[in-house]
Amino acid sequence: MLDNNLCVWDALKASDKPIILYGMGNGADKVLDEFNKRKIVCSGVMASDDFVRYQNFRGFTVKKMSDFEQEFSDFNVALCFASSLSDVMDYIKGVANRHNLLVPNVPVYGEEVVDDDFLYKYKENIRTAYSLLSDDKSKEVFENTLYFLYSGKLSYLNKIESSKDEAFNNILKLSDNEQYLDLGAYRGDTVDEFLHYTNGYRKIVAVEPNLKNHNKLIEHCTALHDFYSENVGISDSVSSAFVSKGGGRQSVLNDTNGVEIRTVNLDTLKDRYGDFTYIKADIEGMEHKMLLGAINTLKTKPKLNIAAYHTNSDFFTLIEKIHSINSEYKIHLRKHPYIPCWDLNIYCI
């Protein structure tokens, strides 16, 4: 299914060229940890010129690409950060034109990377999810996502990018009578997105677990009618969890660290607010648990917009789970501009 490509980890290990990590932070930490497990040698760390202060990262002095170009005749670049900014993505593609750039895909959450063992473990799940997709574009996105995650080659991503307009106008086709549930509402950006694609609505319920973000959300949406917000986490049950203290986008639920908050499931929210006709969920790896607590909610077949990139198996296991709850859904997969394979969404109608 994957032609003659080597897994990205094996390709890097087999190369006789130096390997330079591009990026610092959590992604680079995960890549270096995986390198150590697989005995892959890293020869240096680089950053974009504006970020280079010749600082230290994991024992490496962070340098500019031009520094490594003077040091080595040629080298591999292992991309270790994510961006949806067009100028940054253009720069990454420019680096790929000068050197062999690969993306070792470490998951946002969880530990599983895509290699031969991963493909063997999930081969039946992958085949099943692929068969459940409702259009040729979705199948193309699915295939090239898998190819990209396995090989680390940007060319596969370049084939499948499409705009949010295409998904909203051709798949979701939101009406002016929607009852919208926004899970992971952050500070109101996806409420704005919803309003952009409608000329009216019946109700908006926005859920954000981080208190700082929730307060900003309320402030941002103060002029909206029939708007309700919940400072809770989404899980499969009514319970409690901890959420990170900072106010960033990645407010992660966990069992031990941060601020304790209440968790609810979707069926509880349905009981409280009535039926929803459109649900968007980008909840930092909790999408599986969300679906487990949404059996009654999905019986009414609300339109769905669900993030499918937080773990490397999300894009097929979430499809299987949605179908198991309501087999009447038509399931679509779209990849919006982002490097690496973030902003990969499942759309169901």
C-alpha positions in Angstrom: 0.0 0.0 0.0 2.9 2.3 0.7 4.9 1.7 -2.5 8.6 1.2 -1.8 9.0 4.0 0.7 11.0 3.4 3.8 9.5 4.5 7.1 10.8 7.9 7.9 12.7 6.7 11.0 14.4 3.9 9.0 15.2 6.3 6.1 16.9 8.8 8.5 18.9 6.0 10.2 20.0 4.5 6.9 21.2 7.9 5.4 24.9 8.6 5.2 24.3 12.4 5.5 24.2 14.3 8.8 20.8 14.9 10.3 19.9 18.4 11.5 16.8 19.0 13.6 14.8 22.0 12.5 13.0 23.5 15.5 13.1 23.5 19.3 10.5 22.8 22.0 8.2 19.9 22.7 8.2 18.5 19.2 12.0 18.4 19.0 12.2 16.8 22.4 9.9 14.0 21.3 11.9 13.5 18.1 15.2 13.4 19.9 13.8 10.9 22.4 12.7 8.7 19.5 16.1 9.1 17.9 17.7 7.9 21.1 15.4 4.8 21.2 16.2 3.9 17.6 19.9 4.8 17.8 19.6 7.6 15.2 22.4 10.1 15.4 21.5 13.8 15.4 24.3 16.1 14.2 22.8 19.5 15.2 19.8 21.7 15.8 18.8 24.7 13.6 16.1 27.3 13.8 14.9 30.0 11.5 17.3 32.9 11.5 15.1 35.2 13.6 15.1 32.7 16.4 18.8 31.8 16.5 20.7 33.2 19.5 23.1 30.4 19.5 21.3 29.1 22.6 21.6 25.5 23.9 19.0 22.9 23.2 19.5 19.4 24.6 23.2 19.8 24.5 23.3 21.3 20.9 24.1 24.9 20.1 21.2 26.1 18.0 22.5 27.5 14.7 21.3 28.9 11.4 20.9 26.8 8.3 23.7 28.8 6.6 26.0 27.7 9.5 25.4 24.0 8.7 25.7 24.7 5.0 29.2 25.9 5.6 30.0 23.0 7.9 28.6 20.2 5.8 28.4 19.7 2.0 24.8 18.4 2.4 22.6 17.2 5.1 19.1 15.9 6.0 16.6 18.2 7.7 14.2 16.7 10.3 11.3 19.1 10.8 10.2 19.3 14.4 7.6 22.1 14.7 4.2 23.0 13.3 2.8 26.1 11.6 -0.2 27.2 9.6 1.4 30.6 8.8 1.7 30.9 5.0 5.2 32.6 5.1 6.5 29.9 7.5 5.2 27.1 5.4 6.7 28.7 2.3 10.0 28.9 4.1 9.8 25.2 5.1 9.1 24.3 1.5 12.1 26.4 0.4 14.3 24.4 2.9 13.0 21.3 1.3 14.1 22.5 -2.1 17.7 22.9 -0.9 18.0 19.8 1.3 16.3 16.5 1.9 13.6 17.5 4.4 11.7 14.8 6.2 9.1 15.1 9.0 9.4 12.5 11.7 5.8 12.5 12.9 5.6 12.4 16.6 2.0 12.7 18.0 0.7 15.7 19.8 -0.6 13.3 22.5 0.4 9.8 23.2 3.5 7.9 22.2 2.8 5.9 19.0 4.7 6.8 15.9 3.9 5.5 12.5 6.3 2.7 11.4 5.9 -0.9 10.1 4.8 -2.1 13.5 2.1 0.5 13.6 0.8 -0.4 10.2 0.7 -4.1 11.1 -1.1 -3.4 14.4 -3.8 -1.2 12.8 -4.1 -2.7 9.3 -7.7 -3.9 9.7 -8.7 -0.6 11.3 -7.1 1.4 8.5 -8.9 -0.8 5.8 -12.3 -0.5 7.6 -12.1 3.3 8.1 -11.0 3.8 4.4 -14.1 1.8 3.3 -16.4 4.0 5.3 -15.4 7.3 3.6 -18.1 8.8 1.4 -16.2 10.5 -1.4 -13.1 10.2 -3.6 -11.5 13.3 -2.1 -11.8 11.9 1.4 -10.1 8.7 0.2 -7.3 10.7 -1.4 -6.8 12.6 1.8 -6.8 9.4 3.8 -4.2 7.7 1.6 -1.9 10.6 1.4 -2.1 11.3 5.2 -1.0 7.7 5.8 1.8 8.0 3.2 2.9 11.2 4.8 2.9 9.9 8.4 4.8 6.9 7.3 7.4 8.4 5.0 7.7 12.0 6.4 7.6 13.4 2.8 6.0 16.8 2.4 5.0 16.0 -1.2 2.1 13.9 0.2 0.7 16.8 2.2 0.9 19.2 -0.8 -1.4 17.0 -2.8 -4.4 17.1 -0.4 -4.7 20.6 1.1 -8.1 22.3 0.7 -9.7 25.4 2.3 -12.2 25.6 5.1 -14.5 27.2 2.5 -14.6 23.9 0.6 -15.6 21.9 3.7 -18.2 24.3 5.0 -19.8 25.2 1.7 -19.7 21.7 0.1 -20.1 19.3 3.0 -21.5 21.0 6.2 -23.7 23.5 4.4 -24.7 25.1 7.7 -28.2 26.7 7.8 -29.3 29.8 9.7 -31.2 27.7 12.2 -28.3 25.7 13.7 -28.0 24.8 17.4 -24.2 24.8 17.7 -22.0 23.1 20.3 -18.4 24.3 20.2 -16.1 22.0 22.1 -12.7 23.5 22.7 -14.0 27.1 22.1 -10.7 28.7 23.2 -11.3 32.5 23.2 -14.1 32.5 20.6 -12.2 32.0 17.3 -14.4 29.0 16.3 -17.5 30.8 17.3 -16.4 33.5 14.8 -15.8 30.8 12.2 -19.4 29.5 12.8 -20.8 33.0 12.4 -18.8 33.5 9.3 -20.6 30.6 7.6 -24.1 31.4 8.7 -26.4 34.4 8.7 -28.1 33.5 11.9 -28.5 30.7 14.5 -30.9 29.4 17.2 -28.3 28.7 19.9 -24.6 28.5 20.7 -23.2 26.5 23.5 -19.4 27.0 23.9 -17.3 24.8 26.1 -13.7 25.7 27.3 -11.9 24.0 30.2 -9.3 26.6 30.8 -10.6 29.4 33.1 -8.5 32.1 31.6 -9.5 31.3 28.1 -13.1 30.9 29.2 -13.2 34.4 30.6 -11.8 35.7 27.4 -14.5 33.7 25.5 -17.3 35.3 27.5 -15.9 38.7 26.9 -15.5 38.1 23.2 -19.1 36.8 22.8 -20.9 39.2 25.2 -23.0 40.7 22.4 -24.4 37.4 21.1 -27.9 36.3 21.7 -28.8 32.8 22.9 -25.1 32.2 23.8 -24.2 29.9 26.7 -20.8 28.9 27.9 -19.4 26.1 30.1 -16.1 26.1 32.0 -15.8 22.3 32.0 -13.9 19.5 30.4 -15.4 17.0 28.0 -15.0 13.3 28.7 -17.0 10.1 28.6 -18.6 10.7 32.1 -19.5 13.3 34.7 -16.5 13.4 36.9 -13.4 15.6 37.4 -10.0 16.1 35.9 -7.1 18.5 35.9 -6.4 21.1 33.2 -3.2 23.0 32.6 -2.9 26.4 34.2 -1.7 28.4 31.3 -3.9 30.2 28.8 -2.6 28.7 25.6 -4.6 26.7 23.1 -3.4 23.3 24.2 -5.3 23.1 27.5 -4.9 19.4 28.2 -7.0 17.3 30.5 -5.1 14.9 32.7 -5.4 12.9 36.0 -2.8 14.6 38.2 -1.5 18.1 37.3 -3.0 21.6 37.0 -6.3 23.0 38.1 -9.1 20.6 39.0 -12.3 21.1 37.0 -15.6 19.2 36.4 -16.0 17.0 33.4 -19.2 16.3 31.6 -20.2 14.2 28.6 -22.2 15.2 25.5 -25.3 13.4 26.6 -25.4 15.5 29.8 -25.1 18.7 27.7 -27.9 17.4 25.5 -30.1 16.9 28.5 -29.3 20.4 29.7 -29.6 22.4 26.4 -31.6 20.2 24.1 -30.6 18.8 20.7 -27.6 20.1 18.8 -27.6 20.3 15.0 -23.9 21.0 14.6 -21.0 20.0 16.8 -17.3 21.0 16.4 -14.7 19.3 18.6 -11.0 20.1 18.9 -10.3 19.0 22.4 -6.7 18.0 22.6 -6.8 14.3 22.4 -10.1 13.8 24.3 -12.1 13.1 21.1 -12.4 9.4 21.7 -13.8 9.8 25.2 -16.1 12.5 23.9 -17.6 10.0 21.4 -18.0 7.4 24.2 -20.2 9.9 26.1 -22.2 10.9 23.0 -24.3 7.8 22.2 -27.7 9.6 22.6 -26.4 12.9 21.2 -25.3 11.3 17.9 -28.6 9.4 17.5 -30.1 12.7 16.3 -27.3 12.9 13.7 -25.9 16.4 14.3 -23.4 17.6 11.7 -19.9 16.9 13.0 -16.6 18.7 12.6 -14.0 16.7 14.6 -10.2 17.2 14.8 -8.4 14.0 13.8 -4.7 14.7 14.3 -4.0 14.6 18.0 -2.8 11.0 17.9 -1.4 9.3 14.9 -4.4 6.8 14.8 -7.2 9.4 15.2 -7.9 9.8 11.5 -9.0 6.1 11.3 -10.1 5.1 14.8 -12.4 8.1 15.2 -14.1 7.3 11.8 -14.7 3.8 13.0 -16.2 5.0 16.3 -18.5 7.5 14.7 -19.8 4.8 12.3 -20.3 2.3 15.2 -22.5 4.9 17.0 -24.5 6.0 14.0 -24.0 4.1 10.7 -26.2 6.6 8.8 -23.5 9.2 8.8 -21.8 10.2 5.5 -18.2 10.6 6.6 -15.7 12.9 4.9 -12.0 13.7 5.6 -10.3 17.0 4.8 -6.8 18.4 5.4 -6.5 22.2 5.7 -3.2 24.1 5.2 -0.8 23.2 8.0 2.6 21.6 8.3 2.8 18.9 9.5 -0.5 17.0 9.4 -2.4 19.2 11.8 -5.9 20.6 11.0 -7.0 17.2 9.7 -10.7 17.1 10.3 -13.5 14.6 10.0 -16.8 16.1 8.7 -20.0 14.1 9.0 -23.5 14.8 7.7 
